[in-house]
Amino acid sequence: MEQNRNMEQGGTAAAVPAEKKNENRKREVSGKDAQIIRAFLESVGIYEADALRVSIVIAGGKVSADNISADDRLALNRYLNSSTDNDRLTAENAQGHRLNRAFGLMERVAEFCDKQQLVTVNKTLLSIAVNAEDINHAVSSLAKRPVSVQQPQGNSGNNGANGTGK
């Protein structure tokens, strides 16, 4: 009995150095992984990383346009609506823009999916891209926001027309 206890303790002690070896290896791999992840994130556009994340979740088959969480739907809509021209945004051209963005996202997510998963992503992304409620929300929220015109620093744009005489 005493011998069994010693063997158990010896087995536990032998397992500890093996974990340390794996931890060191994990650090090396995670450093390389971090570089790969950083390069990937630097290559994606605005809202694209979140949209890719959601698309990969959709590819798993547990999420569809009907049961997607509000946060994930918002992430997709931000991506689909980004890069729009606020001055000329209408429901009609918003849908076209959103479809183009959806197709671009599908091309990008294809790197991470097999054919069946890509079909699943395609179906969900297209249904969200043409969703009338999402399009109307995008058009109305962009119309409410004032378009900010940024001028170069040091240029008031008024040339003294504001009554300061400068």
C-alpha positions as CSV (number, residue, x, y, z in Angstrom):
1,M,0.0,0.0,0.0
2,E,2.8,2.3,1.0
3,Q,4.6,1.4,-2.3
4,N,1.4,2.3,-4.3
5,R,1.3,5.7,-2.6
6,N,4.9,6.4,-3.5
7,M,4.3,5.4,-7.1
8,E,1.3,7.7,-7.3
9,Q,3.4,10.6,-5.9
10,G,6.2,9.7,-8.3
11,G,3.9,9.6,-11.2
12,T,2.5,13.1,-10.3
13,A,6.0,14.5,-10.0
14,A,6.9,13.1,-13.4
15,A,3.9,14.7,-15.0
16,V,4.8,18.2,-13.8
17,P,7.9,18.6,-16.0
18,A,6.0,17.4,-19.0
19,E,3.5,20.2,-18.5
20,K,6.3,22.8,-18.3
21,K,7.7,21.5,-21.6
22,N,4.3,21.9,-23.2
23,E,3.9,25.4,-21.7
24,N,7.2,26.5,-23.2
25,R,6.2,25.1,-26.5
26,K,2.8,26.8,-26.3
27,R,4.4,30.1,-25.7
28,E,6.6,29.7,-28.8
29,V,3.6,28.6,-30.9
30,S,1.4,31.3,-29.5
31,G,4.0,33.9,-30.3
32,K,3.9,32.8,-33.9
33,D,0.2,32.6,-33.8
34,A,0.1,36.1,-32.5
35,Q,2.1,37.3,-35.5
36,I,-0.2,35.5,-37.9
37,I,-3.3,36.9,-36.1
38,R,-1.8,40.4,-36.1
39,A,-1.0,40.2,-39.8
40,F,-4.5,39.0,-40.5
41,L,-6.2,41.7,-38.4
42,E,-4.0,44.4,-40.1
43,S,-5.3,43.1,-43.5
44,V,-9.0,43.4,-42.7
45,G,-11.1,46.4,-43.3
46,I,-13.4,48.2,-40.9
47,Y,-15.9,45.9,-39.2
48,E,-14.6,43.0,-41.3
49,A,-13.0,41.0,-38.5
50,D,-16.3,40.9,-36.6
51,A,-18.2,40.1,-39.8
52,L,-15.8,37.2,-40.5
53,R,-16.2,35.9,-36.9
54,V,-20.0,35.9,-37.2
55,S,-19.8,34.3,-40.7
56,I,-17.6,31.5,-39.2
57,V,-20.2,31.0,-36.5
58,I,-22.9,30.8,-39.1
59,A,-20.8,28.2,-41.0
60,G,-20.9,26.0,-38.0
61,G,-24.7,25.6,-38.7
62,K,-26.0,26.6,-35.3
63,V,-26.8,30.2,-36.3
64,S,-29.1,31.4,-39.1
65,A,-30.8,34.6,-40.1
66,D,-33.7,33.6,-37.9
67,N,-31.9,32.9,-34.7
68,I,-28.8,35.2,-34.9
69,S,-28.1,37.2,-31.7
70,A,-28.7,40.9,-31.8
71,D,-25.0,41.6,-31.3
72,D,-24.0,39.4,-34.2
73,R,-26.6,40.9,-36.5
74,L,-25.4,44.3,-35.6
75,A,-21.8,43.3,-36.4
76,L,-22.9,42.0,-39.8
77,N,-25.0,45.1,-40.5
78,R,-22.1,47.4,-39.5
79,Y,-20.0,45.6,-42.1
80,L,-22.7,45.6,-44.7
81,N,-23.5,49.3,-44.3
82,S,-19.9,50.6,-44.0
83,S,-18.4,52.6,-46.9
84,T,-21.7,54.0,-48.0
85,D,-22.2,57.5,-49.4
86,N,-24.5,59.1,-46.8
87,D,-25.6,61.9,-49.1
88,R,-27.1,59.6,-51.7
89,L,-28.1,56.6,-49.6
90,T,-31.6,55.3,-50.5
91,A,-33.1,51.9,-49.7
92,E,-32.6,50.8,-53.3
93,N,-28.9,51.6,-53.5
94,A,-28.3,50.5,-49.9
95,Q,-29.5,47.0,-50.9
96,G,-27.1,46.9,-53.8
97,H,-24.2,48.1,-51.7
98,R,-25.0,45.6,-49.0
99,L,-25.1,42.8,-51.5
100,N,-21.7,43.8,-52.9
101,R,-20.3,43.8,-49.4
102,A,-21.9,40.4,-48.6
103,F,-20.3,38.9,-51.7
104,G,-16.9,40.3,-50.7
105,L,-17.4,38.8,-47.2
106,M,-18.3,35.5,-48.7
107,E,-15.1,35.5,-50.8
108,R,-13.1,36.3,-47.7
109,V,-14.8,33.7,-45.4
110,A,-14.3,31.0,-48.1
111,E,-10.7,30.6,-46.8
112,F,-12.1,29.2,-43.6
113,C,-15.1,27.1,-44.8
114,D,-15.8,24.0,-46.8
115,K,-18.3,24.0,-49.6
116,Q,-21.4,23.1,-47.5
117,Q,-20.5,25.7,-44.9
118,L,-20.1,28.3,-47.6
119,V,-23.6,27.5,-48.8
120,T,-24.9,28.0,-45.3
121,V,-23.0,31.3,-44.9
122,N,-24.2,32.4,-48.3
123,K,-27.9,31.8,-47.5
124,T,-27.7,33.7,-44.2
125,L,-25.6,36.6,-45.4
126,L,-27.8,37.2,-48.4
127,S,-31.0,37.0,-46.4
128,I,-29.6,39.6,-44.0
129,A,-28.2,41.8,-46.8
130,V,-31.6,42.1,-48.4
131,N,-33.7,42.3,-45.2
132,A,-36.0,45.3,-45.6
133,E,-36.0,46.1,-41.9
134,D,-32.2,46.2,-41.7
135,I,-32.0,48.3,-44.8
136,N,-34.6,50.8,-43.6
137,H,-32.8,51.0,-40.2
138,A,-29.5,51.7,-42.0
139,V,-31.0,54.4,-44.2
140,S,-32.8,56.1,-41.4
141,S,-29.9,56.0,-38.9
142,L,-27.5,57.4,-41.5
143,A,-29.9,60.1,-42.5
144,K,-30.2,61.3,-38.9
145,R,-26.5,61.7,-38.4
146,P,-25.1,65.0,-39.5
147,V,-22.5,64.6,-42.2
148,S,-19.3,65.9,-40.6
149,V,-17.0,67.7,-43.0
150,Q,-13.5,67.7,-41.7
151,Q,-11.4,70.6,-42.7
152,P,-7.6,70.7,-42.6
153,Q,-6.3,72.1,-39.3
154,G,-5.6,75.8,-39.4
155,N,-8.2,76.5,-42.0
156,S,-11.4,77.9,-40.6
157,G,-13.1,77.7,-44.0
158,N,-14.8,81.1,-43.4
159,N,-11.9,83.5,-44.3
160,G,-13.3,86.1,-41.9
161,A,-16.9,85.7,-42.8
162,N,-17.8,84.8,-39.2
163,G,-17.3,88.4,-38.1
164,T,-14.0,88.0,-36.4
165,G,-12.1,90.0,-39.0
166,K,-9.3,87.6,-39.3
